[in-house]
Amino acid sequence: MVDTINKYLETQLALAKQKLEAKHEIENNVTQKSKKVAALISKKQKKNFQSNTQESHRTEKTSHQASTSGTKSSDEDSEYLPSCEEDDDVHIPNLTTNSRSKQNIKKIIDDGNTTLYNERIDNWRNCLKSSLSGTYEGDYITADVQYILQGFKDHDVNHELQNGFCVPNYIWKQLYKYQRTGVKWLWELHQVETGGLLGDEMGLGKTVQIIAFLAGLSKTDYGTWGGLGPSIIVAPATVIYQWVSHFHFWYPHLRVAVLHHSGSHSGNHNKLIRDLHSSHGILLITYAGVVKYIKDLLLKKWHYIILDEGHKIRNPNTQVSKLVKKFGTPHKLLITGSPMQNSLQELWSLFDFIRPGLLGTHTAFMDHFAVPITQGGYANATEYQEATALEIAKALKNIITPYMLRRTKAEVQDHIHLPEKNEQVLFCALTKEQRDLYMGYLMSSTVRSILDKDSKFGDPLRARVLVALSTLRKICNHPDLYLYEAHEENEEVDEETFGLWKRSGKMSVVHSLLKIWLKQGHRTLIFSQSRAMLCLLEQHLQSHDFKYLKMDGSVNVSHRQNLIKTFNENAEYLVFLATTRVGGLGVNLTGADRVIIYDPDWNPATDNQAKERAWRIGQQRNVTVYRLLSAGTIEEKIYQRQIFKNFLSNKILIDPNQKNVLTTSTLQGLFTLEDLNCEGDTETTALFKHTKVNLTDKVSSAEKSKVSKSLSFSKRKVEEMRRKAREISKKIKRDLEMASADHEDPREKYKKKRELMLNPPKIEEPETNIFDDKITSTPFECVLSELDIVNKHTKIDYEENLIKDVLNSQEGEVNEVASESENVKQVENTDANNKMSEQNLETIKDYNDDNTRTGEKSKSGKRRYSSECDIENLVKVKKVKHKKQKKDKDKKCSDDDYVLSKLFAKATVKNALHHDVVVGLAEKEKRHKIQEEAIKTAQKAVRAIKFSTK
Ligand SMILES: Nc1ncnc2c1ncn2[C@@H]1O[C@H](COP(=O)(O)OP(=O)(O)OP(=O)(O)O)[C@@H](O)[C@H]1O
């Protein structure tokens, strides 16, 4: 035993030495220029830290206010500070200004100005009249006019629902079935005077459902307002005019005014509030606007307050979160496609708005719900913790289900028939220059001060880490974003080479992609976190004569909607450039069928929101999304973190490759530059090997068939091999059980358990269908998948707790059973409390029933869910597809394969992963684990009953 430990330590020592030597060699190869630049930048950063620290001491009081206001960092809501949405951007020289193609975009006009409003209403009435008489020649197309032009005569008839609720026929008939369910649900909530969260996945028409409901309300004589009273919709700046144009299209009758400096009203804002209030209209306002005008808004009574992209109030401590909760009405709706992004606390904050008190006080919720659920999700959680977490999560689901409606695209695919989506992560090679600069910066005093615990830097470590990470990200994007920081004020910029695509690995990939897509006739959305990067991309597009449009924080809010419309309707624009924050939320960009996410965000929801701009209702073509990552760099770590924010599965965390993943939690892990392993894989592709895009499979199908032939076995042989595998795995299990019964040395036991976890024996997949439809269709499960409960996990606490777990495993058993039964009691009580409110909301039951039915269908038809879950199932999906669809898919595959083969050939892309398969596998593993745990919980319950009778 001592021998083994010694041997192990020796190997580790040898490995560490080898690593150190390799590191020295790399460091020696860093050029003098790179070291000099890094030193200069580090010096500047240090100076900034010092002046910032002094500044922050001086303005401590005011900065505290700003940090809790939630407005400064609220990106696109910067209408009062037009271009400060991406604070840490470098201001690079604008070489593009002279030749910049003019974006001649018209404004959308809201109804803030009474004269203009009356003109619009007259125009609409004329259009209606002329369409009815068959002489329509207007320029204002609305949903009712469109309906008449399609030959229908009943546009002014209402569709009556339960308790006299009337929705105009022309709207009702154009809604998808699930949207009708949504409208009914909103009406149910209205009648019981409560708020709700409409959480449908992005692009399923939440806006339309809300407008249909409000239109219905205005047609229904009900309640103190006798229909629809004056209401407020709060939305991010980019989408407020989208609301205007949706209202003007679907329900032109209603007055919709924007309270924002871009709005059409003139004069005092109080006058607008008064006018709008008396005409029972809709006041559209940004989140920043709420903070600014809260006093005047609270002076009036409002019927509805609706938060679009309501996840913006997920942090309960921001000023805006606190202020929106001050409106007195019970009719509060929150709309978001990403209800929970990071933690359960966020869910609490959202529900604290729609139904204050439902989830208790913040402290009580954190103690009794958030903490146990979070603990149960850790890889090292005990069985008791896991079971408790599961039960509490179920109880939480029961509480919130009546007030939350969420449907996924997969669930409603039979209604909306979205085209296919292919999403891949491309690992791009850094250029030589980038590598050199990256290594140079890693050796700089800023990074050294972070890694050196005894460093004498006075400023907070956190600030230094953030600056260093953002500097590394700049190098990943383009060397010039970094080098420009070292520029002296009067230094000339070399216009020939500044921002040149060849100098950045990712930009080279963009260059190749755009060239190919131009030939293939695709149109592209490019998202970047950074405005400076967007400028470099813009310069590139101009020099290659690509027609493009660009939207970032500097574009006037009232122009944004028309910019989007122009792109969607005008195919000559090949590229739409946007910052992820301004263009990635809420808008419809279905004109594009290709999406490039140039740099990843720490929060996976931000990137997910961005990519959903193209893949939504209205998209006719297959969509391909490429996320670009610089291989081996900080971007890969960010991506891993993104994935693990989506992972709740213990099994994934105890994957043989987990060591690599968990190192991302250490500072050292973040400040390294990883090389490819011996198989040519990056860190992430090695982790998710099974999801790797393997072109050779498709390219040389002839060869493949040769190989498969030579490796084929008879059925009998396969059966025999399976039997053997089963026997072996049983034996290993038996041995392990016997070993634990022998009370062997806990260290030895730990080693064995760890070994087994790292190299699990191949056990056949159980036959059970883990995609149990009930689980899949439960909204809360979808939400849970976005819950981050493993991200704080580190390798060290994993290992330490694993040892503890092994040592405690015997004594824990009895205690667990006792305390668990107590826990079950608590949960039962919560269940009972919530039964009352559930009874009132019949629609939700209808919806769930509906889902179960569709689920059954899918079980036998093997149509849905599977495509998101594993590659094998994907093949099956292909097989059952209609011929034409198959042809489309094949075409898309060959298009995408062609693109990838080109990129691989140029060695600009090192590897590619199927993003949705990576996330889908995690989902599958999660459900598998949950089901296993449910079984264990049931077994324990039986044991508890037996135990209690003894
Ligand atoms: N019933 C419908 N008929 C026609 N078009 C529809 C219908 N429902 C939705 N759409 C269209 O689908 C697109 C997406 O709708 P919408 O913007 O309301 O989605 P969303 O769920 O609010 O998305 P996000 O979460 O991204 O904001 C819009 O272009 C909208 O006009």
The ligand as an ORCA input file, in Angstrom:
! r2SCAN-3c Opt
* xyz 0 1
  N     -49.900     33.721    -34.421
  C     -48.932     34.311    -35.092
  N     -49.106     34.584    -36.392
  C     -48.125     35.194    -37.087
  N     -46.934     35.545    -36.588
  C     -46.724     35.272    -35.315
  C     -47.694     34.645    -34.498
  N     -47.187     34.508    -33.264
  C     -45.941     35.022    -33.312
  N     -45.663     35.483    -34.536
  C     -44.392     36.097    -34.976
  O     -43.333     35.369    -34.396
  C     -42.248     36.220    -34.095
  C     -41.834     36.027    -32.657
  O     -42.816     36.551    -31.810
  P     -42.460     37.375    -30.478
  O     -41.463     38.435    -30.776
  O     -43.730     37.749    -29.861
  O     -41.757     36.218    -29.661
  P     -41.301     36.221    -28.159
  O     -41.771     34.932    -27.585
  O     -41.732     37.477    -27.485
  O     -39.733     36.180    -28.334
  P     -38.562     36.737    -27.367
  O     -38.598     35.934    -26.109
  O     -37.338     36.494    -28.166
  O     -38.848     38.184    -27.140
  C     -42.719     37.628    -34.399
  O     -42.228     38.010    -35.656
  C     -44.213     37.504    -34.439
  O     -44.804     38.435    -35.301
*
